[in-house]
Amino acid sequence: MKPSLQGKKPIRLLPVYSGLFTSILILSNILAAKIVQIGPFVFDGGTLLFPLSYIFGDVLTEVYGYRQSRKVIWTGFISLIIMVVAIWSVSILPAEGSWLLQRAFDSILLQMPRIALASIIGYFVGEYSNAVILSVLKKKTLGNHLLLRTMVSTLVGQLLDSGLFVIIAFWRIYSTETIITMLFSNYVFKCAIEFLFTPITYFVIKITKKFEGCEVFDYDEKYNPLP
């Protein structure tokens, strides 16, 4: 049996979720240029916003299925690459004589290529794991136990994501002690935010299924990471 879309209504909310996901992905990478400390926790500024992209990933996989979620994820990746190329292109253009902020512009925004690369690799591995686990568990549980499925997929996906992102983005920029603290802080904060937003995720999934009149079970899905 092929992965099937149950119901005949058009997927009207998918473009909306795609736009919101892409915006969050880009903003979280820009905010990651600042390192924040709250009490003993040290993390990049994008940490508080980035988990929302995983919530959208849960909604997309749960409602529209693995294949549709891949298209949205790759749209976000391509948008992130466009952002990096645009920032780099603007940075090398000659500045107008009275504009004296070139050094500030470069010191902040030219961190983006490394941060974006770290984000792409970390998110690709982490979100792929998250989506596959959520999809497989949905088939195993016949669509039941959503809380268990989202928790397990989040714990695995965020661990891989946080580890790869912090190491690639900040290795040799900060001390090993700071790197370990950032990794732990990122993981705890990301998981905590997703768990706190679980009731909202439930609500969005329920409303989306009702509005769209569809739900996908990824039977015989090969889980190709490409769109």
N, C-alpha and C positions, 0 to 999 in steps of 0.2 A: 504494500500500500504506500502510495506517495504521500508526502506531507500535504495536508489538505486544509484549505480555508473553509471553515464552516460558516455558512450564511452567505447571502448574496449582496449585502450592502457594500458600497465602496469604502475603502480604507481612508476615510476623510481626515482622521487625526494624525496619520502617519507623517505627512509633511510638517505639521506643527511640532511633533516630537523631534523630527529630524532637525528643524531649525533651532529649537531650544537646546538640544544636545550639542550641536555645533557651537552655539554661542557659549555654553558653559565650558566646553573643551578649550576654546580659544582664550576665554577670560582667565581660566584657572592657570594656563601656561604663562600668561602675562603676570598674574599676581604671584606666581612662583619665584619671581625675581627677588622678592623681599623675604628675608628670613625673620620669623616671628618667634618670640618666646613668651609663654604664659606659664608662670610658675616654673616647674621643672621640665616642662615640655617645650621642645624646640622643633619648629616645622616651617615649611615654606608657606607663603600666603595663599597659595592655591589649594592647600589641603582642605580648607573649610568648604570650598565650593566644588572641588573635583568629585567628591562622592555622589553628588547629584547626577553625574553622568552615568554612574553605575545603577542608580535608581531608574533612570530612563532605560538603561539596558535591560533591567529586570522587566519593566513594563513591555518593552518591545518584544523580548523573547517570549514572555508569558502570553501576550495577546496575539502577536502577528507571526511568531515563529522565528526559528533560527535564521532562515534565509533573508527575511526582510530586515532583521536586526543587523545582519552583515552589511547590507546596503547603506544603512544609516551610519554605521561605524566607519565605513570607508569614506563616506561623504565628509565626516568629521576629520579624518586623517588628511584627506586631500586639502581641506580648508586650512588645516594647521600648516601644511607645507606651503601653501600660498601665502599665509601670514609671514612665515619665516623668510621666504624669498622677497616679499615686499619690504619687510623691515631692513633686510640686508641691502637691497637695492637703493632704498632711500638713504641709508647711512653712508654709502659711498659717493652719493651725489654731492657736488660742491655746495657748501652752505652760503647763504647771503651774508654779506659782510657784517651787518649789524646783529646777526643772530649768533649769540655766544654760548649756546647750549649744546654744541656738538659733543663735547666730552661727556656731559651728563646723559645725552641721548644714547651714546655708544655704551657707556658703562652699565646702563640699565637694560636697554632693549637688545644689545648684541649678546646678552646672555641667552636670548631666545633660541638660537639654533641648537645649543647643547641641551637646554631644558626641553625643547620640543622633541629632539631626538630621544631623550630619556623618556619623555611622556609617551611617544609613539611606541617605543619598544615595550615599556612597562605596561601601558594600557592594552597593547595588542595581545600580550601574553596573558595578563590578568583578566581582561574582559572576555577573551576567547575562552579561558577556563571557566569563568563565571557563567557565560552563556551555555556552554556545553553541559556543565553540571546541572544547571537549572532545567535545561531541555530534557536531559536524560532522566533526571529525577521526576520530572513531570510525567513522563511516560511510565516510569516504574510505579508511581503512586496514583496513576490514573487521574491526574489533575488535582489531587488532594494534598494536604499538608504544605500549603504555600509558605508558611512561616519557616518550617524546617528547610525547605528547598532554598529559600532566599538567604537564610543564615549560613548554611553550608557553602553555597556558591560564593557568598560574600567573603567569608573567612579565608577561603582558598584564593580567590581572585585578588583580594586586596593585599594578601601576603606577597604574592608574586609581583603585583604591580608596585607596591611600596618599596620592596627590596631592590628591584631593577631600577626604578626611577631615582631613588636617593643615591645609589652607587654611581650610576652613569652621570647624573646631573651635577653631583657635588664632590666626587672623589678628587682628592688633591687640592680642592679649594678650601675645605675645612678639615679639621683634625679628625682622626679616627674616632675619638670619643664623641665628637659632635655628630659625626655621620651615624654612629650607632644610636645616639639619642634621637636624631631626626628620624631614623628608620622606625624606631619603636613608637615615637610620637605620631608619625604619619599613620602607621598601621592602627594604633589605638583610636585616633581621632576619626579616621575614615570609617572604621567599623562602627564606632559609636554613633556617628551621624547617620549612617545607613539604618542602624537598628532603631534609633530614635524616630526616624522617618518611616518606619515600617507601617504604622497605621495609615499614613498618607499614601504610601505605595499600594497598600491593599485597596484603599478607596479609589485611587486612580485606575488601577487594574479593573476593578469591578465596574466603574463608570464607563471605561473605555470599551470593555467587552459588551456592555449593554448598548452603548451608543453605536458601535460598529456592527454589532450583531455577528461577531465572528470570534473564533478561538482556534488556534493551531496546535496540533500534536505532531511532532516531527518524526513520524514513523519512517523508517528506512533512510533517515538522513545520514549523510556521510560526514558531515561536519567539516566541510572544506572551509578553511579560514578566509579564502578569497570570496568576493561578492558573487 
